[in-house]
Amino acid sequence: MRFAVPHHLHGRLLRAPWWERSVAVLGLLLLVDSFLPWYRLSWTVSRYGSGQETHHVVTATAWHSSSAWSLAVLLGVTAAVGHATCGAATTRWRTRLHWLFLLTATTGLLVATISRLAIPSVDAPGGFGLVAADEVAGGVRLGDIVRDRLLGREVNVAWGFYLAVFLMMALVPLMLLDVVRRADRHAAAVAG
């Protein structure tokens, strides 16, 4: 089975300026990044008697660790895809759609950042993610990452999250650049 890009989109994307192609690439990279480690727990266990230490690490993707991070990825990817493909819309609607997609990408960046800040600090009680004995007995095992119950933001948020924030911080200005350039071209066309 072969995937075919619709002809009107394929030609438009190849003729698009570098910043529009970059928006599409950043959206794809953000989607790929969402499957990398965004959150991790690590701990060391010392065996009683021998003193032998074993180090354990468990990681989770954006999709498995946080509903807010999943929403942020969906907003960012939707904005990038929508921005790259809304060339089929009429000129009047295209400008509005570009502003809408810019707002969507900005909201995704804000959701990701604010949700990271909402994770309790390691300085907070229980901030290192230790699981109480009654929770272990209730089906949660030591080392389980429970969706939307993240702790220790300074030490447990993994590199996939920071890469996503970087990608979204690049996506928003490129989309803004495109919107501003389109507005300048439209103003020049109306004036001249």
Protein Blocks (a to p, Z undefined) as FASTA:
>chain_A
ZZdddfklmmmmmmpcfklmmmmmmmmmmmmmmmmcfbdcddddddehjlpacddddddd
fklmomklmmmmmmmmmmmmmmmmmmmpcfklmmmmmmmmmmmmmmmmmmmmmmmmmpcc
fkbghklopacfklmmnopaghiacehiaghkllmpcfklmmmmmmmmmmmmmmmmmmmm
mmmmmmmmmmZZ
